[in-house]
Amino acid sequence: MNKSSGKQTGSALIYTGVCRLKSVVFVADIAKTPTITVEDNITAEGTNIKAFGRACGGTEAAGGAVNFIIKWTDEDNMICDNGIYATLSSADQGDYIIEYEIL
């Protein structure tokens, strides 16, 4: 069953248990460059990193954010044995949504 973290504005435990990471949508505020780290863990340990990215807010004159969406298929084998924990480098600079499948 696919689930979503909903819009997150800071570091958070997304899910506890075995699951498959499906996608990360990450946006930055104007003129900001926060990073996101997604781990196979229930805390931010930095040892089981599944995804890492930086969003760039660009400038208002240039139309704002340069953001990204990363999607994986079942064949990519993005299994998280322990859960999903996401670390946002600066809570006041961006937002994200993580999609995962409960296994």
Secondary structure, 3 states (H helix, E strand, C coil): CEEECCCECCCEEEEECCEEEEEEEEEECCCCCCEEEEECCCCCCCCCEEEEEECECCCHHHCCCECEEEECCHHHCCEECCEEEEEECCCCCEEEEEEEEEC
